[in-house]
Amino acid sequence: MKKILLSALAVVALSTMASATVNNQTGCGLGSQIIKDDSSAVMLALQATINGTSGNQTFGITSGTSGCKKVKFVMNDVAQEFVASNMDELAKDIAMGQGESVDTLAELLHAEDKAAFSAALQSNYNDIYTSKNVEMSDVVENISTIAG
C-alpha cells in the first residue's frame, strides 16, 4: 500500500512540474508543486510544511528545479560574517569597484566573474548602502539581490 501511495505521489509531483507556478506566499518547492489550491490558510500551511520539511525547497532554489528560480549564489554564513566584520572597508572597495574586501567576498560567494561582480556592486553602490546607518543585514540582502 505504501509503495502505491508513494508512486501516486511521485506521478502527481512529476506531472505538475510542467505547469509549475510559484506561490508568492509559500514559495517554490514540492509542496507548491503538488498542492495548487492556495485559497485557505490550511492549504498554504500544508504547502509550506511540505516545502520546508522535505528539504526540497533549498535544493530547488540552488538547482533551479521545483518551480524555483536558480540563483547565482547563496549568501552563506562565512560571507555574512565577512560582511559584518568588514562593513567600512567593503563600502570603500565597492565604491572604488575593486579591492581586497570585494575580491574576498567574490571568492566567498563563488562568483564566476570577479570583474563583473565588482562592477555590478560598484554601479549599484547606492542600492547596497542606502543610508549612513545601514544595517549589516540590509547590506547582505542588497548584495544578494544585486549580484544574485
N, C-alpha and C positions, 0 to 999 in steps of 0.2 A: 504494500500500500504506500509506503514511504517513497519507494522508487517511482511510482506512478505520479504521486504528488510533486516530487522534485522534477520529474520530466515535464509535467504540465507547466510548472512554474518556469522552467528554462525555455520552453516553447513560447510562452507568453512574453517573457523578457526579450527574447530574440526577435519576435515578430513586432514588438512595439518600438524597437530601436530605429526602424526605418522611418517612422513618423514621429520622431522624438522632438518634444519641445520642452524647454526648461521652465519650471515653475518658479516665478520670482520670489515666492515665499519660502520654499524648501530647497531650492537649488536643483542641481543636476544629480544624477545617480540612479541606482536601480529602483529605489522607491518611487521616484518621479517618473521612471520609465514604465513601471508596471501599473501604478495607480494613477490614472488620468483624472479622476474625479477630485477636484480641489475646492468643492463647494462647501465643505464643512470643516470645522476645526479637527474633528476626529480623523478625517481623511488626510488632512495636512500633517497631523501628528504622526500618523502611520507612515506617510511618505518620508518625513524627516527621520523617524526611528529606523526605517529600513536603510535610508541613505547613510546614516551615521553609524549604526551598529554593524553593518556588514562590511564596512571598510572600503566600499566601492566608490564612494564619493571622492575620497582623497586620490585614489587610483585614477578615477575618471578625469579629475582636474589636471593631474600631471601627465596623463596619456592622451587626453582629448577624446575619450570614449564616454559612453553612457549619457550622451547629450551634453557633455561638458565641453567648454572651450579650453583648448590646451593653452597653458601659459608658458612664456619663455623661461621663467624661473619662478621658484617659490622662495620667499624670504625666509631663510632658515634661522634658527636660534643664534648661531655664531654671527651671522650677518647683522641680526638685530642688536646683539651685544656690541658689535663693532661700531654700528651707527651711534648707539647710546654713548659709547666711550669716546667717540671722535666727532661729536657734533660740530664743533667750531672748525676744526681742520678740514672736515668733509665739506662744510659750507664754502670755505675758501677755495678748495680744489675744484668743487663743482662750478663755482663762479668763473674760475680760470679755464675750465674744460680739460684739466689734466692735473696730475699729482699722485703722490703715493697713496693717499687715502682712497681716491677714486679707483686706482688700479687694484688696490686690495679688495675693495668692495666688489669690483667686477669679477675678481677671482673667486671670492666667497659665494657669489651668485652664479658662477659658472657661465658668465656672459661669453658668447661665442665671438663677438667682435667688440673688443675693448674700446676701439676708437669710436665706433658708432654708439656704444653705451655712454661713453664720456660726453660725446656731442649731444646726445639726447638729454642727458642730465643738465648740461650747461644751457641748452636752449630753453629748458623748462625750469630754470632756477626759481623763478617767482612762483611757480606752481608747487615746488617742493618746499621752499621756505616761505610760507605765506605770511609770516609776521616775525618780528624780532623775538617774540616769546613762544615760537612754535614748539610744540611738544615732540619728543623723540618718536612717539607712536605715529604722529601725523607725518613726520618726515619719512618713516619707514613705509607707511601706506602710500604716500605720494610717489616715492621712488618705485614702489611696486606697480603702481598704476601707470606711470610713465614708461618704465623700462620693461614692464611685463607685457 
